[in-house]
Amino acid sequence: MRAIAIGRKNWLFAGSERGGRSAAIAYTLIETAKLNGVDPQAWLTDTLDRIADHKITRIDELLPWRYAQD
């Protein structure tokens, strides 16, 4: 939660409402990975490599808590 308080002034200049939404999504993904004991950079790299060929009906397999089990 400390990162949220520290970043608050930085997010003021996200550029636009869309930029702010994108930053919020990225921040949520990173913090979810951390909460599940997963290295966010490794998880995001792996997920982005696999997502293009992954079936949409099995998207839950790419979530951080599933990555932690592998």
VMD Tcl script that draws the C-alpha trace (Angstrom):
set ca {
  {0.00 0.00 0.00}
  {2.95 2.31 0.52}
  {3.63 2.28 -3.22}
  {0.13 3.61 -3.84}
  {0.71 6.56 -1.53}
  {4.13 7.30 -3.02}
  {2.91 7.09 -6.59}
  {-0.20 9.22 -6.08}
  {1.47 12.43 -7.29}
  {3.05 10.64 -10.24}
  {-0.30 9.30 -11.42}
  {-1.69 12.81 -11.59}
  {0.25 13.15 -14.83}
  {-0.77 9.87 -16.49}
  {-1.56 11.91 -19.59}
  {-5.24 11.12 -19.98}
  {-8.08 9.14 -18.49}
  {-7.17 6.23 -20.76}
  {-3.54 6.43 -19.64}
  {-4.68 6.38 -16.03}
  {-6.79 3.27 -16.67}
  {-3.87 1.54 -18.35}
  {-1.59 2.37 -15.43}
  {-4.20 1.05 -12.98}
  {-4.48 -2.23 -14.89}
  {-0.71 -2.68 -15.02}
  {-0.38 -1.86 -11.32}
  {-3.15 -4.33 -10.44}
  {-1.47 -7.13 -12.40}
  {1.90 -6.49 -10.79}
  {0.53 -6.30 -7.25}
  {-1.58 -9.45 -7.77}
  {1.53 -11.33 -8.82}
  {3.39 -10.07 -5.73}
  {0.54 -11.10 -3.43}
  {0.74 -14.62 -4.88}
  {4.50 -14.86 -4.31}
  {5.34 -14.62 -8.01}
  {8.07 -12.49 -9.59}
  {5.97 -9.98 -11.59}
  {8.52 -9.54 -14.37}
  {8.93 -13.28 -14.92}
  {5.16 -13.84 -14.85}
  {4.37 -10.98 -17.23}
  {7.13 -12.05 -19.63}
  {5.86 -15.63 -19.67}
  {2.22 -14.58 -19.98}
  {2.84 -12.15 -22.82}
  {4.85 -14.81 -24.67}
  {2.05 -17.37 -24.32}
  {-1.14 -15.31 -24.60}
  {-1.27 -14.96 -28.41}
  {-1.51 -18.74 -28.92}
  {-3.58 -19.46 -25.81}
  {-7.24 -20.44 -26.06}
  {-9.59 -17.81 -24.66}
  {-11.59 -20.48 -22.85}
  {-8.47 -21.41 -20.85}
  {-7.31 -17.89 -19.98}
  {-7.47 -18.69 -16.26}
  {-4.35 -20.84 -16.73}
  {-2.32 -17.65 -17.22}
  {-3.26 -16.03 -13.90}
  {-0.53 -15.47 -11.29}
  {-1.81 -18.01 -8.76}
  {-1.73 -20.71 -11.44}
  {1.79 -19.65 -12.41}
  {2.87 -20.05 -8.79}
  {1.66 -23.67 -8.80}
  {3.75 -24.62 -11.88}
}
mol new
graphics top color blue
foreach p $ca { graphics top sphere $p radius 0.5 }
foreach p [lrange $ca 0 end-1] q [lrange $ca 1 end] { graphics top cylinder $p $q radius 0.2 }
display resetview
